[in-house]
Amino acid sequence: MAIFAGAAHADDAHPRFDYGEISGVFEPPSTRDGYLSFGRLGRTYDDYAAWKSEVSQKNGVSWLIEDRMILQSGRNADIADNELNLIGRYEFARASPASWSINVWGQFANTLGNTTVSEFQTELGVLSPLNGGNSGPEKSNQILQMLAFEYINPAETLRFQIGKLSTRTLMNLNRYAHGDSDSFFTPMLGNNPVVPYTALLGLGVFGQYRADNWYLSGLVRAPDDNLGLSTSAWQNGSREYIVEAALTPTIPGLGYGEYRLTLSRLIENGSLPRVDTFSVSADQDFGDRLGGFFRYAQADDTFRDFRKRIAAGFIVKRPLGFEYDRAGFGAWHGAPTDPSLRNETGVEIYYRAQVSPFLQITTDIQVVFDPAKSTRSSEVVLGLRLRVEL
């Protein structure tokens, strides 16, 4: 079954169904190339990619091994953070016209050195997360982000998942600003630091109906801060409800776009307050080389550090003519839940170079104005990201 329509490359595709941060598991290994030759190493990767494609076609087993290292440096502070993602998909009952699969995503987040992401922010007096890495307090975490059974009907209009669900693969997504592995570093642009559902894991059920120019999704989940596979939150009656409606038009003269409205309610329980949120996430092509995005979120309680966030920006495809290179600019403004703190505004610029089929190198700069926990007028953070995909 063809889950993706159009090109396979994630930010160019018009996906029938969007899988957010694990979309790379659907991308054939031979899709991308680079502009540097690694000799024997490159030839070895080509052999591996051919074998990987053969296994997927014959046995329905697909996988992505992704290692992402981020190095950042600010005023008298720096950080090294590494994240290893192991993503797998097994499609069974392949004789059926429907798609039946099991999906798994394991994450190993490690602080390299003595400073975690949260400590790095504290040293700079910045409330906005500067990358989506390991926030601590432990310097190493093993996280089962997803373990879910999925069904997609033959017409590719209905999708269901049940199991441990990751909202980062299902809800409030954005083609040009999502995650911190291949575009912007800061979750102020690439995630949603206002809503509770991006901070929690848990067992649940997800459903989506997708038409040609719109879709409707719903999710019921037991929110949990357990990093493994736990049923305690579900047994205790904790519940979280998320619904999303979206328009997915192809606008003449512009191109494809997605315009999402997401509403959520976290039910109050012994450990979590009741929180209602609404979010907007939009991305739009402007021809074949430019894409724009907009994100807004607001919550009625103080579960996260920010109660409001607005962000916008654009990305440029093939900025210097290289097919898979990307450049991006984004800006955000956040209102903290603590009224004693001042609002933060920030900008970020990145350039991502697809050096080889398996290696990306991204340079990045962030400037945060009026840091919420500092009296300084601004902080500048320089970044470098190395990403290997196998």
Sequence and secondary structure as in RCSB ss.txt:
>XXXX:A:sequence
MAIFAGAAHADDAHPRFDYGEISGVFEPPSTRDGYLSFGRLGRTYDDYAAWKSEVSQKNGVSWLIEDRMILQSGR
NADIADNELNLIGRYEFARASPASWSINVWGQFANTLGNTTVSEFQTELGVLSPLNGGNSGPEKSNQILQMLAFE
YINPAETLRFQIGKLSTRTLMNLNRYAHGDSDSFFTPMLGNNPVVPYTALLGLGVFGQYRADNWYLSGLVRAPDD
NLGLSTSAWQNGSREYIVEAALTPTIPGLGYGEYRLTLSRLIENGSLPRVDTFSVSADQDFGDRLGGFFRYAQAD
DTFRDFRKRIAAGFIVKRPLGFEYDRAGFGAWHGAPTDPSLRNETGVEIYYRAQVSPFLQITTDIQVVFDPAKST
RSSEVVLGLRLRVEL
>XXXX:A:secstr
   EES SSTTT EESS  GGGGGGGS TTS   SS  THHHHHHHHHHHHHHHHHHHH EEEEEEEEEEEEEET
TEEEEEEEEEEEEEEEE TTSSSEEEEEEEEEEEEE SS  HHHHHHHHT  S SSSS   SSSEEEEEEEEEEE
EE TTS EEEEEEE  GGGTSS  SSS SSSSS S HHHHS SSSGGGT B EEEEEEEE SSEEEEEEEE  B 
 SS   HHHHTT  EEEEEEEE  EETTTEEEEEEEEEEEE   SSS  EEEEEEEEEEEETTTEEEEEEEEEES
S SSSEEEEEEEEEEEESTTS TT EEEEEEEEEEESSTTS  EEEEEEEEEEEEETTEEEEEEEEEEES TT S
SSEEEEEEEEEEEE 
